[in-house]
Each structure stands twice: as C-alpha cells, then as structure tokens.
C-alpha cells in the first residue's frame, strides 16, 4: 500500500480554563498541526501535535507546517506504508531535529498502518498490558485560593493525584500554594509539582527541601533542561524524587540522565520526543535502568491524547497514573467523541488505529484559514 498524499492543516482551539506556567507563559488557546496521510488502498491516518510554549521547543506552528509540507511530506509520498521504522529513518535523514513536526507525520503513519491491519496502535506495539489509566488533575499557576478550589473539586470528582505548576521567582508563594493544597485535599491524595525549568539552582534547592516535608510524589524539571548537574544535585539531596521532562528529548538524553544520575523518573510527551518509535526507545532505557516513566501532555486535543493513551497501554514499565489530560482544558476538540476525563480515569478505546476519529466539521471550524 503506497502513500499518495500528505495533507496538512493548522488549527487553533480556545482553552476553557486559565493555564499558566513558569516564566509567565499563559495559554488561552492551543494551536496545533493536523496531518492526514492518504493511501492508494483507501486508508487514511491522522496525526495531531500542538505548538508548545516558548522555551519548551524551538518549533512553532509555522515551522512545523513548513517542515511537513516541504520535507517530511514529500519524503514519504510514494513510499510503501508497510514499515513505519523505514519511514521514520527516512524523515530523520531528510531533516534532522523537528521532533514535533516529525511526530505529527509519524502519528498519522502509525494510525494508517494500524487501520490497514485492523489493529489498534497499542496492539501493533505489543499491547495492551492495561486498558485503563488513572489520570492526574493538572492545575496551572494561579492565586492560591483558586488553585485550592480547583484541586478540591478534582478530588471530589475522583482524581487521586493532583499536579501543581510552580516555578515563580517568589518561591515562598509557590510553597504556600502547595502547602494550602496539601492541607485542603489531605494526605491520601498524591501531589506532583512541576516547575517547567523555572527555578534557579539555588531556589530549586530551597524548594526541594521544603517539598520533602509535604509528601510530594515528585518534583518535575526544577531547573533548566540542560542543567544535568543541577538535577543530579537535587536528586542526591534525597528530599524528593526528581522527574526529568525538558531534559529528555530522545533516547540519548535518557541515557545521559541514567549515566549522570540526574533523575529517578522520566516524563515522555509524544510530541516532544518525536513519536512512537523514539518514545519506545526511551521506555526501554528507563526500564533497563530501573527508573520511572510517566506519559502525557497537560494540554492538547483528544487526538494527541489518544496517541499517548495507546503508548501508555502498550508497555508494562510505564507508570499507570498518566497525564494525558489536555482535552479537559479545552473549550473544543478535534475528535468526533472527545475523551470524558471528568472522573479521573481514561479508558483505551476499542477501535482501530488511534481509537478516535477526526471530526471533519471541527477541523474546518478550528482551522486557521
């Protein structure tokens, strides 16, 4: 079965809640690249990758669009769909880097190939090892009373893990917020804290020591992504578990995390690592080293969330409390039937491919014309 066309769309979906991160980044809408791969067998595959915030990636929606339309799309058109491994190699050789753009195409290729074989992507990867995941309720930086109210509502609806964004220069304000949430939701509910690389090494050390008294599950990316030494110092402190996110974009980064003992956990976002194939390699490294792997994006459509769900259900080493909660923060979606995340759980869809279907009407509604 040959690939006959790669179709690319830019979309923008408004958010339903305020979602702020370290550095003052505030998301009021999510811009995404939707890629559709067509074949001469009548099979179509869909990929969707959001444009991340400045500082998280060098890619923008426009660079992603240019890379796919000018490089990755032409590179795969005319090729056989049979081996995504070969197509992955072809894309990496024709344009290095550009993980977000490559992920959008690779996701569509996996979706098409799985549909042609009448399998889910999870089954094609060797799963499922599970068909349900508990979810983490993610809350952006805000005033303490607002965060406490949202965290309490999530716990009441069924969430048993809450993730709080921190990373402000006023570290005592961050710590006061975390303490207030812990007091409000009790000790039985887990709390994850994510600084998005926002702290200086000194502030991160102060915060890590304080978090050690608050029963925190882990402290995600306290310092800059390239500060492996700073991450290692925090892990050696022993106050709290350290999760690497911005530090890990590929398997080589994961190997460096292990070698330098810079974290005891790795966060995989399928867009950041460039798709299913590189994600699998990172899972393998983490499993061999005995460190935790967590999967999920904090803000994205149900299409992108579905890809991470397929991945998280395929491998036993992936921690079963996941973060693909992006659709809950959107005022719209691209899927015909968006995920219902209101109870703090997500279920593997029984369908083939990604398990969700792109809505043509919503694609048109949210398209950037």
KASULZI-V277794 format. One line per field, one symbol per residue. psi: psi as a letter, one per 40 degrees, with the letter a starting at -180 (. if undefined). burial: + if it has 9 or more other ideal C-beta (glycine too) atoms within 8 Angstrom, else -. A space follows every 10 residues. Layout:
# KASULZI-V277794
psi: ???
burial: ???
This chain:
# KASULZI-V277794
psi: hihdihhhih ihhiieihgi iieehhheih hihhhhhiie eehhihihhi hiihddieii dddddddddd cddddeheih edhddddddd ddddhiafdd dddddddddd ddddddefii ddddeeaiei eiiiihhhhi haiddddddd ddddddeehe hhhhhaeidg dddddddddd ddddeiedhi hihheffeii dddddddddd ddeefhdihh gdaidegddd dddddddedi ihhhceehei ddddddddde feieihhhhd ddeeaddddd ddddddddef iihihiidhi iddddddddd ddedhdehhe hiegeddeei eaieidgiih edeeihhhie iibeeihhhd dddddeih.
burial: +++--+-+++ +++++---++ ++--+-+--+ +++++++++- --++++++++ ++------+- +-+++-++-- +++-+++-+- +--+-+++-+ ++--+--+++ ++++++++++ ++++++---+ +++++-++-+ --++++++++ ++-+--++-+ ++-++-++++ ++++++++-- +-++++++++ ++-++---+- +++++++++- +-++++++++ ++-+-+-+++ +++---++-+ +++++-+--+ ++++++++-+ +-++++++-+ -++-++++++ ++++++++++ +++++++--- ++++++++++ ++++++++++ +++++--+-- +++++++-++ --+++---+- +--+++-++- +-++++-++- -++--++--
